[in-house]
Amino acid sequence: QVQLVESGGGLVQAGGSLRLSCAASGRDFSSYVMSWYRQAPGKKRELVATISSVGSTNYVDSVKGRFTISGGSPGNTLYLQMNNLKPEDTGVYYCQAAGGFEYWGQGTQVTVSS
């Protein structure tokens, strides 16, 4: 059974840091693109960061210089280091694995207070 399980969310003050983890299991994700998405209340889910199977990374402009995506293959644990957090970073953060199929985690809540 394929599972993506996120952890590491919480409540933090603006300017603080959090590190999200996504433990992926149930299949070989070495050829998959791994991503972090987030969804703020009342807004559409948006792509935050992506890491390819060869380690290339991409970020949405609003998090460049503050967030770092790492991990994925071969350990199958994906990370998102989030520094200098802002209230607008608040939302539910989801891990996604995309390849022949698409898999999602259940999400972890991040709340940044001003």
PAKEGU-815993 format. One line per field, with one value per residue (C-alpha): x, z, y; residue number from 1; residue in three letters. Coordinates in nm, 3 decimals, padded with zeros to 5 digits, m for minus. Each point is the difference from the previous one (the first is absolute). Layout:
N
X = [X|...]
Z = [Z|...]
Y = [Y|...]
i = [NUM|...]
aa = [ala|...]
END
This chain:
114
X = [00.000|00.143|00.009|00.127|m00.001|00.084|00.116|00.168|m00.272|m00.100|m00.043|00.292|00.052|00.089|00.372|00.020|00.081|m00.156|00.116|m00.262|00.058|m00.180|00.059|m00.081|m00.048|m00.155|00.188|00.320|m00.020|00.346|m00.140|m00.270|m00.012|m00.065|m00.171|m00.140|m00.332|m00.193|m00.356|m00.098|m00.356|m00.231|00.273|00.100|00.277|00.329|00.332|00.273|00.309|00.105|00.298|00.062|00.142|00.343|m00.020|m00.101|m00.212|m00.256|m00.189|m00.292|00.129|m00.153|00.221|00.327|00.289|m00.203|m00.104|00.218|m00.130|00.220|m00.009|m00.223|00.183|00.164|m00.101|m00.360|m00.023|m00.068|00.073|m00.095|00.210|m00.192|00.182|m00.107|m00.362|m00.269|m00.372|m00.080|00.177|m00.284|m00.185|m00.014|00.313|m00.023|00.262|m00.050|00.176|m00.059|00.111|m00.198|m00.256|m00.065|m00.002|m00.085|00.049|m00.266|00.161|00.150|m00.115|00.241|m00.114|00.216|m00.106|00.087]
Z = [00.000|m00.106|00.271|00.028|00.359|00.081|00.337|00.154|m00.028|00.286|00.128|m00.032|00.023|m00.305|m00.067|00.142|m00.165|m00.049|m00.171|m00.166|m00.074|m00.233|00.044|m00.321|m00.002|m00.199|m00.327|m00.164|m00.044|m00.153|m00.339|00.144|00.032|00.363|00.095|00.283|m00.047|00.239|00.033|00.196|00.128|m00.284|m00.262|m00.261|00.066|m00.134|m00.087|00.240|m00.094|m00.216|m00.014|m00.297|m00.001|m00.078|00.271|m00.198|00.207|m00.074|00.226|m00.021|00.003|00.338|00.183|m00.192|00.236|00.303|m00.069|m00.097|m00.134|00.039|00.022|m00.198|m00.174|00.111|00.363|m00.087|00.264|m00.133|00.198|m00.013|00.210|00.050|00.138|00.060|m00.001|m00.072|00.088|m00.368|00.017|00.218|m00.143|m00.028|m00.162|m00.213|m00.137|m00.353|m00.205|m00.375|m00.256|m00.158|00.270|00.232|00.375|00.277|00.371|00.247|00.073|00.299|00.135|00.013|00.180|00.011|00.243|m00.047]
Y = [00.000|00.335|00.263|00.355|00.122|00.363|00.126|00.303|00.259|00.225|00.353|00.238|00.375|00.203|m00.026|m00.349|m00.331|m00.340|m00.317|m00.216|m00.367|m00.237|m00.371|m00.185|m00.377|m00.280|00.033|00.119|00.377|00.039|00.110|00.223|00.376|00.090|00.323|00.206|00.177|00.220|00.117|00.307|00.044|00.098|m00.031|m00.253|m00.248|00.136|m00.157|00.111|m00.199|m00.293|m00.232|m00.225|m00.351|00.148|00.264|00.307|00.236|00.269|00.238|00.235|00.358|00.081|m00.255|00.032|00.064|m00.112|m00.362|m00.296|m00.330|m00.307|m00.377|m00.229|m00.283|m00.223|00.035|00.079|00.273|00.347|00.315|00.365|00.234|00.323|00.304|00.358|m00.107|00.256|00.003|m00.052|m00.337|m00.128|m00.299|m00.374|m00.138|m00.312|m00.234|m00.132|m00.268|00.015|m00.257|m00.278|00.071|00.291|m00.038|00.249|00.013|00.106|00.337|00.175|00.336|00.293|00.313|00.311|00.269|00.367]
i = [1|2|3|4|5|6|7|8|9|10|11|12|13|14|15|16|17|18|19|20|21|22|23|24|25|26|27|28|29|30|31|32|33|34|35|36|37|38|39|40|41|42|43|44|45|46|47|48|49|50|51|52|53|54|55|56|57|58|59|60|61|62|63|64|65|66|67|68|69|70|71|72|73|74|75|76|77|78|79|80|81|82|83|84|85|86|87|88|89|90|91|92|93|94|95|96|97|98|99|100|101|102|103|104|105|106|107|108|109|110|111|112|113|114]
aa = [gln|val|gln|leu|val|glu|ser|gly|gly|gly|leu|val|gln|ala|gly|gly|ser|leu|arg|leu|ser|cys|ala|ala|ser|gly|arg|asp|phe|ser|ser|tyr|val|met|ser|trp|tyr|arg|gln|ala|pro|gly|lys|lys|arg|glu|leu|val|ala|thr|ile|ser|ser|val|gly|ser|thr|asn|tyr|val|asp|ser|val|lys|gly|arg|phe|thr|ile|ser|gly|gly|ser|pro|gly|asn|thr|leu|tyr|leu|gln|met|asn|asn|leu|lys|pro|glu|asp|thr|gly|val|tyr|tyr|cys|gln|ala|ala|gly|gly|phe|glu|tyr|trp|gly|gln|gly|thr|gln|val|thr|val|ser|ser]
END
